[in-house]
Amino acid sequence: MSDTKPAIDPILTAVISNRIDGIVREMTNTLLRAARSAVINSARDFSCGICTADNQLLACADGLPIHSFGASLQTATMCRLHDDIAEGDAFLHNDPFSGNTHPADHTFLVPVFVEGEHLFTAVAKAHQADIGNSLPTTYHVTAKDIYEEGALIFPAVRIQRAYEMNQDIVRMCEARIRAPAQWHGDFLAGLGAARIAERRLKELCAKYGKEVVKSFVADWLNYSEQRMIHALRQMPAAHVINHGAHDPIEGVIPHGIPIKVDMVIDPEAALITVDLRDNIDNVDCGLNVSEACTISAVLTGIFNSLPPDIPKNAGTFRRVKMLLGDGKVIGRPSFPHSCSVATTNVADRLVNCVGAAMASLGEGHGVAEGGIGMGPGMAVISGRDPRDGSDYVNQLIIANNGGPASSRADGWVTYELPDGSGLTYRDSVEIDELKHPMRFHHVRLVPGSGGAGRFRGAPGGDVAYGPIDQPMTVIFPCDGQVTPPKGVRGGRDGTRAVAWHVRADGSEVPLPPATNITLQPGESIRGFDCSGGGYGDPLDRDPARVLRDVLERWETPERAEEIYGIAFVAGRMREELTVDAEATAARRAALKAARSA
């Protein structure tokens, strides 16, 4: 091997970096098209990426933040547990105590060898419809520990050697999973996506040379770090402490889960230090956040407040220092506490808490809190399909959960959850009805529900559905029914989540946050999503934007007048509504004066 470092010019650097992102997107396309479960092939609840042989995240184009930013912990576990890694190996990893997010995310790790040297590890991670839990859901919020949770755990278990499958692992899963054929299809799709990356990375090295590619990796991560340094030096020095909380759940966490983020921004050193050690110990339920999810949630909250073109990789991560406690609900969980719901709920609150903390730095910084809560629109449904007598299990992602407002834009309507930041797809009503014996009664946005502000949060949604002619079990671990997403810098809070059991006679019974209910034919379930919080004073919103919101039914005329201080001149038709500029200025001045008094 030559000691001379090949010179790489900026054009070649850009070409190779985009080529590697293209490989990740080809992995993504493979998994999306080949998977069988709707949660993967319709909702796109999966992520792909590439790590280096020394366990640094290199690329995660289009990957969900909660899945991707901690992927190097899993590749490190693979290297630590196996000192005989060879070409043709593949590993299955879903252990939250050794680097994975939560047990439902089955991760396929394929080490990539070039000229006998381990250069990369391809990572394909997909949320499974079923993993053998004691309940037919991958989100077992009430599980006191991993034993009650019941999932099969694979800590970087070798599933292929010399490209030959270990069928024992396949049989283990098929024996425990309720829809084994569906799982096996997803299993092969995930493995295939990782193998696609192996092939393309070998082709890349063959084209440019191994040494050129190795030099590119070092230069690309260093360049990414310099981009991060430049961004952090534009920020004010600050020491910010912010608090959040997960809702109480009766019989599980009666007092909720308080969250504390202690963050120091040092622009001179170009470093953000996030101290999470002052959080409570592990709780006896599935809401503990794994180390991978803790890291990913913090980074997501930070990146939401930075220029979007900064690369998301190990280079930029060098400028964020995290202080984590052991045995904490946020940090490093202690075995055998359950991390069943680690990717959402508390992690979503943590994303929000960090983003809102950044907003306290001053105008132009940070974001409001985004919609939270995996209610009926994100429930796991299961039952028997009368069309062929088979069992079905699948997670719906038909909710929207309004996105947070920022200093420059209104919230994203199809945000889904802070952990995915809008990168998952919403289900198709028609596809869900084709795949499962169910019928949707309505899926609609709720006008006037977004957190008001100079920029408003996206509205929440209203969804209702039920079984056709066979019972259907619906399980979800909702948050946001007590504490809504917060607005920042004078913005209003978003709306709370609500869920109801709609009986056959049409009466509605409110449901608790942790719901496990079996619907009979003629019954249905209905839920409101949280909306996003607003950013800035609503009285500073451009009146023309408020008028457009009313005409497009994002806002109601009543809220436009009462919260935004808009005076309208009515026409014969709704479309002829206009703003009275003089009366609006007077009304806003009066509202601000009354507020001050």
N, C-alpha and C positions, 0 to 999 in steps of 0.2 A: 504494500500500500504506500503510495506517495505521501510525503509530508507536506507537499505544496498544496495550498488551498486554491482550488479553481476560482477564477474571477467570475463573478456573476453580475451582469449589468441589470439596471432597473427593469428593462423590457423583459428579459428572461425571467426575472423574479416574478413579475406580474403574470407572465404566461404560465409558469409552473404553479403559482398559488391558485390561479383560476382553474388550472387543469385538476388540481387536487380537490378543489371545491366541486368540480364537475364529477369527479369520481364519487364523492359523497352523495351528490344528487342522483347519480346512477344507482347507487345503493338504495337510496330512498325510493326511486321509481320501481326498482325490483321488488322491494318489500310491499309497497303499496299495491302493486298489480298482482302479486303472487299470493298474498295472505288470504285466509278464508274468513276470519271473523270480521264483523262489521266495525268493531272498535279499532281495527288496524286498517282494513281496506277501504273503509268509508270515512271514519273519524280521524284517521292518521295519527293515532296515539302511539307514536314510535319515533325513534331518532337514530341517525347513523353518524358515525364519525371516524376519525383516524387519529391514533396516538403514535408517538414515536416509541422506539424500542426501550428508551430510558424513561418511559411513562410520562410523557408530556402531551397534553392535548394539542394537536396540530390543526385540525379542521373539523367543524361540525355544522357545515352549511345547512340551513333550514331545520336544524335539530331543535327540539323543545329545550329551553334553558334548563329545566329541572332535571332532564335526562342527561344532558351533554356535559355540563361544566365540571362534573365530578367524575367523568369516565376514566380518568387516569388512575383513580383509586382502584378500579377493578383490574386494569391491566397490571398494576403493581402487585395486586394479590395473585394474579396468574403467575407472574414471575417469581414471587416469593414461595408459592406452594409447589412449583414445578421447576426443578433444575435440569430437566431433560427436554425442554421445549424444542420441537423439531418441525421442519416443513411438513405440511399435511395435518398438523394438529388443529383442533377446534375445541373450545371450552364453553360450557354453559355456566353462567354466573347470575345468581339472584339473591345473594346473601347480603342483607342490609348491615350486618356487623363487620363485613370485610370489603366495603366499598360500593355496594349497590345502593340504589335508591330505596326500593321496597320490594318485597317478594314477588309482586305481580309483574315486575319488569324483568322478563327473561332476556338476558344479554348474551349475545354470541360473540366470542372473542377469537379471532383468527390471526395468529402471528404470521407476518409476511417476511419471507427470506429472499434475499437477493445475493447470488453468488455465495451462498452458504452463511450469510450474515443476517441476523434478525434486525430488520430496519424499522418495521412498522407493526402495529397491531390494528386490524380492522375491527370496529365495534358496531354492532347492530343491536339495538335495544327496543323491545316492543312490549307494550302493556297487554297482558293476556286476558282473554275473556273469563278464564277459569284456571286456577292453579292448585286445586285440591283442597281449598279451605273447608273448614267444618260447615260453613254456611255457603250458599251459592252466590258468593260475591268475592271480589278481590279486595274490597275495602271493609275489613272486619273491625269496625270502630270499637265494639264492645269487648273484643278479645283481651283478656287480662294478661296473656303472654303468648309467645309463639306456639306453645303447645295447644292452647285453646284456638288459636288462629288456624293451625292445621296445614299450612302450605308446605309443599315439598321444597326443601332448601338445597341449592347447589352452589357451594363455595368454589367457584372456578373449577368445576368438574370436567375432566377431559371427555368429550363426546365423540371425537374422531381422532384416530391415529393413522398416519399415512393415508389420509383421505377415506378411511374405512370407518363406518358408523358403529358405535357401541350400542347395539340394539337393546341391551339391558336397561339403559337409561330411558330409551323410548318406551319400553314396556312398563317401567315404573310409572311414568307419567300417564300413559294410557289407562293404567289400572286405577288411578286416583282421580282423574279429571273427568268431569261429567259429560263433556262433548269431546271425546278423544280424537275423532277424525278431524274436527275443526282445529283442535290444538296442534295435531301433527302437521296439518297444512301450514299453520303459522310458524311452527318450528322449522320446517324446511324452507319457508320463505325467508326467515331471519338468517338462517345459515347460508342460504344462497346469496343474500345481499352481502354478507361478509366475504364470501368467496369471490364475488364480482370485484370487490375492492382489491383482493389479493391479485387477481389477474391484471387489473388495470395498473396497479402500482408497479408490478413487474414490467409491464410495457413501458411505463414512464421511465423507469430506471434504465431499461434497454435503449430508449431513445436518447436520453441525455447523459447517461453514465451514472453509475452509483455515486461516485465522489462528488459530482456536480449536484446531485439531488441531496446528498448529505449536507453539503455546504449551504444549499438553499434553505434547508430546515433551520439551521442555526441562524442564518441571516434573516429569515422570515420572522422567527420568534423575537429576535433582537429589534427588528423594525417595528413589530407590533408593540413591544415594550416602549419604544421611543414615542410612538403615537399616544400611548397611555400617559407617559410622562408629560408630554405637551398638554394634553387635556387637563390633567390634574393641576398643572401650574397655572391654569386659567381660573381656578377656583379660589375662593377666599379661605384662609385658615380658619378652622372651626373645631370645636368640641361639642358634639350634639348627642343628646340622650333622648330617645323617643320610646314611647310605650304603646303597646297594642294588647289585644286579648282575643282568645278564642272563646266563643260562647259556652256557657255552662251546658252540660248534658246531664239530666237527672239520672242518678244511679251510676254514672260513669265519671264525670268531672263536675260535681255539683257547683263548684266555684269557678269553673272555666279554667283557662290556662293563660296567665299573664305572660307578656312578652316584653323584654327589655333589650334595646339596641343601644350600645355605647360606641360612638363613632368619632374618631379623630381624623381630620383632614389636614395634612401637612403639605401644602403646595411646594414649599422649598425642597423638601425631600421627595416630592412627587409620590406620596404614599398615603393610602387610606388604611387605618387600623380599625377593625371592627371587633369589639369585645362582647362576647355573648355568654361569658361565664356566670354572670349574675342572673341566671334563669333557674327555674325550679327543677327539682330532680325528676327523673322519669316517672311517668304516670302509668297506672295499671290498666291501660287500654291501648288501642291501636294508633294513638295520635302522636307517639314519639317520632321525632324527626331524625332520620339517619344522618351520619356525617356527610355523605354525598349530597343529600337534599339541603342540609344546612349551608354548605358551601355554595351550592347552586343558587339557592334562594337569595343569599346575600349578594352574589355577583349579579343576579338578575336585577335586583333593586338598584344596584349601582349603574349597570349598563343602561337601564331605562332613563338615566339622567345624563348620559354622555352622548357625544355625536354618534350617530348610528353606523358610520363607516369604520369605526375602530374595530379591528379584528377581535374575535372572541377566541382566544387560545391561551396557551400557557405563558406566552410572552407578556400579554396584558395582565394576566393573573399575578405576575410577580409583584405588581405594584399594590396589591391588596393583601394585607396581613390580617389573618383571623385568629382570634384567641377563643378556643372552644374548651368547654368543661367536659369531664367524663361523667357518665351517668346522669346526664341532663336531658330534659325533654327536647331541648334544642342544643345540639352539639354532637357528642359521641354517646350513643345509647349503650346501656349495659345489658348484656345477655341475662335473662331471656325476655326482656320487655319487647312488646310487639311494636313494629314499625309499619303495620299494615297500611296506614293512611298517610305515610310519611311524605308522599309527593304533593299532597294537596293541603287542605285545612290549615294546620299550623304553619306549614311552609308558605302557603299563600299569604297568611297574615304577616309572616316575616318579610316576604317580598314587599308588601305594602308598607310595612314599618320602615324599611330602609329607604324606599322611594320617597315617603313623606318626610323622613329625616333630611334627605337631600334638599327638599323644598324649603326647609327652614334656613338654608344658606342665603336666601335672598331671591328677589325677582329673577325669573329665568331659569332657576334651578329646580330640579326634582319633578315629581309628578304627584297627583292625588292618588288615593287608594282605589284599586280596581275591584270590580265585582267579585264576590267570593261565594262559596257555598255549592256543594254538589247535591242539589235538591232533586226533585223528580225528573228534571230534564237531563240529569247525569246519573240516573239510577242504574243499578244492575238488575236486569229482568231475567227471569228464568221460569221454566215450566215444561210442559209436554206439548209438542206440536202435533195436533190431531191429523195433520195432512200425511205424515209418515210415521207417527208414533215415536219419534226421536225426542230426546231431551235437548233443550236449548238453554244457553247462558250467554248473555252479552251485555256490555255496558252501552247505554245510550249516551250520545253527546249531541243532544238536540237543543240544549239551553244556549243562551248567549252570554249572560253575566256581563253587564255593561263595562266597557273599558274606562280607565281613568283619564281625566283631562290632564293636559300638560300645559306648559307655559306658551305653547304655540298652536295647539290643536285641540279639538273636541275629542272625546273618548271614542275608541274603536268599538263599533256595534257588536261584532262577532268575536269579542275578546276571549270568551270562555272562562279562563281562570288566570291569575297572575303567574302561575308556574309555567304555563304554556305560552302566555303573552300573544294569543291570537294565532298561533301556528298550527293548532289542530283544525280539522275541518268539522263543520257542523253536519250531522247526519242529514240524509235525505228522508223526508217523511215517507215517500213512496217506497224507497228501498227498505226502510225499517219494517214497513207493513208487509212487504213481500217476503222478507226473511223470517219474520216472526208472526204468530197469530195474534196480532194486536191492531188497534185502530186509534188514530189520533183524532181528537175532537177539535182542537185548535192549537196553533203555534203562532203567537203574535207578540209584537212589541207593545209596551205600555207607555202611551204618550205622557209626557210630563213627569216621568219617574227619574230621569237622570239628575245627578247632583248639579245644582245651578252654579254658575260661575262666569268669569270673563270668558273662560272656555268651559263648556259643560261636560259632565260625565255622560257616557252613553246610557241609554235607557235599559231597564230590565225587561225580561220577557215573561210571557204567560203561556204555559203549556199544559195540556190535559190529554190523557190517553187511558186506555184500558184494554182488557182482553176481549177476544171475540166470543169464543164458545168454550174455553177451558180456563181454569184458574191460572193466574199469573202472579208470581212472587216478585215484589219490588223492594229493593234494599238500597238505602242511601244514607250517607253521613253528613247531613247538611250543617253549614255554619252560616252566620250572618242573620239569624232570626232575632238576635238581641242587639248586637253591635254592628251597625252598618259600616260600609266603607266610608272613610273620612274624606272630606274635602280639605284643601290646603290653601293657605294664603288668602283667606276670606271666602273660599268656595264652600258651598253647602255639601253636606253628607249625601251619599247615595241612599236608596231605599233598602229596607230590610227584605230578607227572603221570607216566604210563607209557603206552607204546603197544606193541602187538605185531602182527606179521603172522601170522595163523592159517592155516597150510597146509591143504591138502585132507585130510591124514591127522590133523588136529587138533593138531599140534605148534605151539607158539607161539615165534616168534623176535622178540626185542626190536628195536624200531625206533629210529633216531636222532632227534634233535629236528627236523632238516630232512629230511623224508621225501618222496620222489617214487617211488611204486610203482604198478605195474599189476597189479591183482588178476585172476586167472583165475576162471572159474566153479568153484565149490566152495571157493574161498578167501575169507577175510574179513579185516577189520582190526578191532582191539579197542583201546580206550583208556580209561584212568582220568583223570578231571579232577582238577585241584588243588581242595582245599577252602580255605575262608577261615580266617584266623588268629583266635585268641581274644583277648578283652579282659578283663584282670583275672585275679586268682588263681582257679583252678578250685575251690580249697577254700572260697571265699567264695560259690559259687553256691548259690542257694536249694535245699535238698534236695528240696522239692516239684517244682521245675522239673526236677531230675535224674531223679526218679522218672517224671515225665511223659515225658521224653526216652527213657527205657528202655522204657516201655510203648508208646510210639509208634514205637520202633525208630530214633530218631535216634541214640541212644547204645547201647552194649552194656553188659550188667551188669558185665563185667570192667573196662571203663574207668571205669564209675561207682564201683566200689570202689577201684581202684588210683589213679586220677587225681583224682576228685572226693571220695574219702574217705567214701563212703556205705555204711552198713551196712543191709542189707535183711533183712526178715523174709519168708520165702517162704510162699506159699499153695499150695493144691492146683493152681491154674492161674496162668499168668503174670499175668493181669489182677488177681490178688489180692495181688500183691507190694506191700509197704508198707515205709516207712522206720522203722528203729529210731533214734529221735532221740538217745537217750542214748549208744548205741554209736557213732553217727555223730559226735557231738561229741568223744568220746574218740579215735576214729580220726583225725579231722582234727587234733586237738591233737598227736597223736603224729607225724603226717606233717609238720606244721609244725616241730616240735622236731627231727625228723631232718633236715629241710631246713636248718635253722639250724646244726646241728652239722656 
